[in-house]
Amino acid sequence: MNPNPQFRTYQPFVGPFDPCPPIREKSYNVPPQLFITFQPPNWQQFSPYEALKYGTLWPALYAPYPNPNRQKEGES
């Protein structure tokens, strides 16, 4: 099970005659605002400092970007 449901992965088709080394697993980001149909009243808010730090006023809409330089577990 994926620890963060916001990031999803899939295995693309790898053809036998592909000229480049295959990428066995690709990932993509699903933004949280796609699943929120309207803004509920009395929604929890970040403090002004945290809102500037995270780029949003509401924790439910916070979507961190993964570090592309960080290796996955098990890779050397």
DOLUM-264447 format. One record per residue: x, y, z of N, C-alpha, C, O, CB in turn; chain. Coordinates in pm, whole numbers, plus 50000, padded with zeros to 5 digits. Atoms other than C-alpha are relative to their C-alpha. Glycine has a CB too. Example, Ala and Ser with C-alpha at 12.3 -4.5 7.8 and 13.67 -1.06 7.14 Angstrom:
<pts>
<<50089, 49881, 50000>, <51230, 49550, 50780>, <50090, 50120, 50000>, <50194, 50118, 50066>, <49901, 50003, 50125>, A>,
<<49918, 49881, 49994>, <51367, 49894, 50714>, <49923, 50109, 50073>, <49974, 50220, 50090>, <50041, 50046, 49858>, A>,
</pts>
This chain:
<pts>
<<50085, 49881, 50000>, <50000, 50000, 50000>, <50088, 50124, 50000>, <50190, 50129, 50069>, <49904, 50001, 50122>, A>,
<<49925, 49875, 50011>, <50122, 50347, 49912>, <49981, 50080, 50129>, <49867, 50102, 50170>, <49953, 50082, 49875>, A>,
<<50015, 49925, 49876>, <50198, 50548, 50230>, <49935, 50137, 49979>, <49874, 50189, 50072>, <50135, 50019, 50065>, A>,
<<50062, 49871, 50029>, <50082, 50872, 50062>, <49910, 49984, 49877>, <49961, 49972, 49766>, <50109, 50111, 49975>, A>,
<<50090, 50023, 50114>, <49770, 50832, 49843>, <50001, 50113, 49898>, <49944, 50099, 49790>, <49859, 49981, 50050>, A>,
<<49992, 49888, 50093>, <49844, 51169, 49681>, <50094, 49969, 49884>, <50079, 50025, 49776>, <50045, 50126, 50073>, A>,
<<49906, 50039, 50104>, <50129, 51010, 49482>, <49968, 49858, 49957>, <49966, 49766, 50039>, <50148, 50011, 50049>, A>,
<<50040, 50131, 50052>, <50032, 50720, 49259>, <50102, 49954, 49897>, <50173, 50035, 49838>, <49858, 50005, 49938>, A>,
<<49905, 50056, 50095>, <50235, 50489, 49039>, <49929, 49906, 49903>, <49820, 49856, 49931>, <50114, 49926, 50073>, A>,
<<50050, 50097, 50096>, <50178, 50275, 48732>, <50119, 49943, 49924>, <50227, 50001, 49923>, <49898, 50065, 49902>, A>,
<<49898, 50066, 50079>, <50378, 50036, 48514>, <49964, 50014, 49852>, <49869, 49952, 49806>, <50013, 49849, 50040>, A>,
<<50031, 49982, 50142>, <50386, 50150, 48149>, <50042, 49877, 49919>, <50120, 49794, 49965>, <50070, 50125, 49946>, A>,
<<49964, 50109, 50091>, <50411, 49910, 47856>, <50146, 50017, 49960>, <50190, 50127, 49927>, <49907, 49998, 49875>, A>,
<<49860, 50000, 50043>, <50771, 49817, 47776>, <50009, 49909, 49878>, <49995, 49787, 49889>, <50097, 49952, 50115>, A>,
<<49993, 50076, 50125>, <50810, 49710, 47414>, <50135, 49932, 49983>, <50235, 49979, 50037>, <49973, 50090, 49882>, A>,
<<49874, 50072, 50019>, <51075, 49460, 47304>, <50099, 50076, 49911>, <50218, 50044, 49913>, <49973, 49864, 49940>, A>,
<<49912, 49928, 50090>, <51218, 49707, 47049>, <50018, 50147, 50040>, <50056, 50229, 49957>, <49947, 49993, 49858>, A>,
<<49979, 49862, 49953>, <51230, 50026, 47262>, <50149, 50034, 49992>, <50232, 49956, 50039>, <49946, 50018, 50145>, A>,
<<49858, 49966, 50016>, <51555, 50210, 47180>, <50067, 50046, 50130>, <50190, 50041, 50140>, <50013, 50108, 49897>, A>,
<<49944, 49950, 49874>, <51602, 50349, 47534>, <49976, 49899, 50113>, <49887, 49815, 50102>, <49939, 50138, 50036>, A>,
<<50026, 50087, 49885>, <51631, 50170, 47869>, <49859, 50027, 50054>, <49819, 50143, 50065>, <50107, 50022, 50111>, A>,
<<50139, 49979, 49956>, <51278, 50114, 48000>, <49992, 50059, 50140>, <50077, 50034, 50226>, <49924, 49869, 49997>, A>,
<<50035, 49951, 49867>, <51132, 50300, 48294>, <49887, 49908, 50047>, <49775, 49914, 49994>, <49956, 50155, 50000>, A>,
<<50095, 50104, 49958>, <50953, 50020, 48479>, <49881, 50055, 50079>, <49771, 50000, 50072>, <50071, 49897, 50083>, A>,
<<50107, 49945, 49919>, <50748, 50238, 48715>, <50003, 50152, 49991>, <50108, 50213, 50012>, <50011, 49954, 50148>, A>,
<<50012, 49855, 50006>, <50626, 50595, 48668>, <49904, 50045, 50109>, <49816, 49970, 50151>, <49952, 50047, 49859>, A>,
<<50088, 49949, 49896>, <50460, 50816, 48926>, <49940, 50134, 49957>, <49993, 50201, 49868>, <50076, 50016, 50134>, A>,
<<50065, 49873, 50025>, <50225, 51113, 48921>, <49933, 50048, 50127>, <49906, 49970, 50218>, <49898, 49988, 49885>, A>,
<<50056, 49935, 49883>, <50074, 51355, 49169>, <49852, 50029, 49975>, <49815, 50081, 49870>, <50076, 50130, 50035>, A>,
<<50144, 49969, 50007>, <49698, 51381, 49234>, <49974, 50112, 50100>, <49978, 50087, 50220>, <49910, 49872, 50030>, A>,
<<50020, 49889, 49908>, <49625, 51727, 49381>, <49875, 49980, 50086>, <49773, 49930, 50037>, <49990, 50131, 49923>, A>,
<<50115, 50023, 49910>, <49392, 51723, 49685>, <49876, 50079, 49962>, <49765, 50037, 49995>, <50039, 50035, 50140>, A>,
<<50118, 49919, 50032>, <49164, 51998, 49547>, <49906, 49930, 49900>, <49792, 49973, 49883>, <50042, 50134, 49943>, A>,
<<50087, 50074, 50091>, <49031, 51748, 49291>, <49888, 49926, 50073>, <49784, 49895, 50014>, <50081, 49901, 49919>, A>,
<<50096, 50079, 49924>, <48844, 51567, 49569>, <49916, 50083, 50096>, <49833, 50028, 50169>, <50072, 49893, 50076>, A>,
<<50077, 49911, 49912>, <48705, 51870, 49755>, <49904, 50079, 49913>, <49947, 50164, 49835>, <50094, 50095, 50084>, A>,
<<50098, 49938, 50089>, <48382, 51983, 49591>, <49966, 50143, 50039>, <49936, 50224, 49952>, <49874, 49917, 49998>, A>,
<<50027, 49865, 49955>, <48325, 52295, 49804>, <50075, 50022, 50131>, <50118, 49926, 50196>, <49846, 50024, 50018>, A>,
<<49928, 49969, 49876>, <48489, 52474, 50096>, <49904, 49991, 50117>, <49811, 50071, 50128>, <50064, 50141, 49992>, A>,
<<50087, 50013, 49883>, <48328, 52356, 50419>, <50016, 50119, 50096>, <50124, 50178, 50102>, <50029, 49869, 50073>, A>,
<<49986, 49892, 49903>, <48254, 52618, 50686>, <50088, 49955, 50118>, <50095, 49836, 50149>, <49861, 50045, 50051>, A>,
<<49915, 50024, 49883>, <48492, 52645, 50984>, <50111, 49901, 49973>, <50142, 49817, 50057>, <49916, 49950, 50115>, A>,
<<49890, 50089, 50038>, <48773, 52467, 50804>, <50124, 50037, 50081>, <50150, 50154, 50106>, <50029, 50009, 49848>, A>,
<<49876, 49976, 49928>, <49098, 52429, 50997>, <50096, 50082, 49914>, <50106, 50059, 49793>, <50065, 49866, 50043>, A>,
<<49909, 49913, 50074>, <49356, 52693, 50899>, <50139, 49997, 50062>, <50154, 49977, 50183>, <49947, 50144, 49995>, A>,
<<49865, 49982, 49951>, <49732, 52728, 50925>, <50011, 50139, 50062>, <49930, 50227, 50034>, <50104, 49981, 49886>, A>,
<<49968, 49866, 49952>, <49875, 53020, 51120>, <50054, 50079, 49881>, <50095, 50019, 49781>, <50105, 49996, 50119>, A>,
<<49948, 49923, 50114>, <49984, 53310, 50893>, <50142, 49959, 49961>, <50173, 49951, 49842>, <49997, 50149, 50033>, A>,
<<49863, 50041, 50031>, <50350, 53203, 50921>, <50001, 49865, 49927>, <50071, 49848, 49828>, <50084, 49991, 50129>, A>,
<<50006, 50132, 50064>, <50268, 52840, 50835>, <49937, 50008, 49861>, <49980, 49937, 49770>, <49921, 49901, 50088>, A>,
<<50064, 49985, 50131>, <50040, 52949, 50549>, <50100, 50050, 49897>, <50098, 50002, 49783>, <49881, 50097, 50010>, A>,
<<49897, 49954, 50092>, <50329, 53138, 50390>, <50103, 49891, 49974>, <50153, 49877, 49862>, <50069, 50126, 50056>, A>,
<<49901, 50108, 50013>, <50561, 52844, 50452>, <49948, 49889, 49907>, <50022, 49840, 49823>, <50035, 49941, 50138>, A>,
<<50058, 50111, 50076>, <50325, 52583, 50299>, <49933, 50042, 49870>, <49907, 49958, 49784>, <49901, 49928, 50085>, A>,
<<50059, 49953, 50124>, <50171, 52801, 50028>, <49849, 49989, 49992>, <49791, 50007, 49885>, <50059, 49927, 49888>, A>,
<<50146, 50007, 49997>, <49810, 52752, 50135>, <49953, 50030, 50142>, <50026, 50007, 50239>, <49949, 49860, 49953>, A>,
<<50056, 49969, 49869>, <49586, 52863, 50420>, <49942, 49875, 50067>, <49935, 49868, 50190>, <49892, 50108, 49988>, A>,
<<50070, 50116, 49945>, <49417, 52524, 50462>, <50086, 49874, 49993>, <50136, 49840, 49886>, <49870, 49978, 49925>, A>,
<<49920, 50123, 49999>, <49601, 52206, 50567>, <49948, 49893, 49905>, <50027, 49815, 49852>, <50005, 49944, 50140>, A>,
<<50056, 50102, 50089>, <49363, 51992, 50360>, <50044, 50019, 49855>, <50042, 49925, 49777>, <49848, 50001, 50008>, A>,
<<49957, 49972, 50137>, <49491, 52161, 50043>, <50152, 49999, 49985>, <50204, 50027, 49877>, <49945, 50133, 49955>, A>,
<<49854, 50003, 50007>, <49860, 52126, 50128>, <50044, 49877, 49923>, <50007, 49764, 49956>, <50063, 50001, 50143>, A>,
<<49952, 50109, 50084>, <50032, 51916, 49864>, <50152, 50013, 49984>, <50197, 50090, 49899>, <49929, 49999, 49861>, A>,
<<49854, 49988, 50013>, <50408, 51869, 49915>, <50050, 49935, 49872>, <49993, 49838, 49823>, <50068, 49937, 50121>, A>,
<<49936, 50059, 50116>, <50628, 51800, 49619>, <50112, 49908, 50047>, <50185, 49943, 50140>, <50055, 50110, 49903>, A>,
<<49891, 50089, 49957>, <50864, 51504, 49646>, <50135, 50055, 49955>, <50144, 50127, 49855>, <49978, 49857, 49942>, A>,
<<49865, 49958, 50036>, <51238, 51567, 49639>, <50050, 49909, 49888>, <50066, 49790, 49911>, <50095, 49995, 50124>, A>,
<<49958, 50087, 50111>, <51355, 51442, 49296>, <50140, 49943, 50019>, <50176, 49845, 49954>, <49995, 50077, 49869>, A>,
<<49865, 50048, 49977>, <51710, 51398, 49427>, <50007, 49887, 50102>, <50110, 49821, 50115>, <50087, 50113, 50045>, A>,
<<50003, 50103, 49898>, <51606, 51159, 49703>, <49974, 49864, 49935>, <49884, 49850, 49853>, <49891, 50031, 50106>, A>,
<<50016, 50133, 50057>, <51644, 50792, 49618>, <49890, 49924, 50073>, <49865, 49946, 50192>, <50132, 49922, 50005>, A>,
<<50100, 50086, 49939>, <51370, 50540, 49680>, <50068, 49900, 50091>, <50186, 49870, 50075>, <49916, 49928, 49893>, A>,
<<49945, 50102, 49911>, <51418, 50286, 49956>, <50037, 49876, 49921>, <49964, 49834, 49832>, <49901, 49964, 50110>, A>,
<<49955, 50122, 50067>, <51612, 49983, 49844>, <50091, 50025, 49882>, <50154, 49932, 49833>, <49883, 49923, 49955>, A>,
<<49911, 49968, 50110>, <51801, 50167, 49567>, <50136, 50038, 50056>, <50144, 50092, 50165>, <49942, 50114, 49913>, A>,
<<49868, 49962, 49952>, <52174, 50215, 49598>, <50058, 50113, 49918>, <50170, 50158, 49945>, <50094, 49882, 49997>, A>,
</pts>
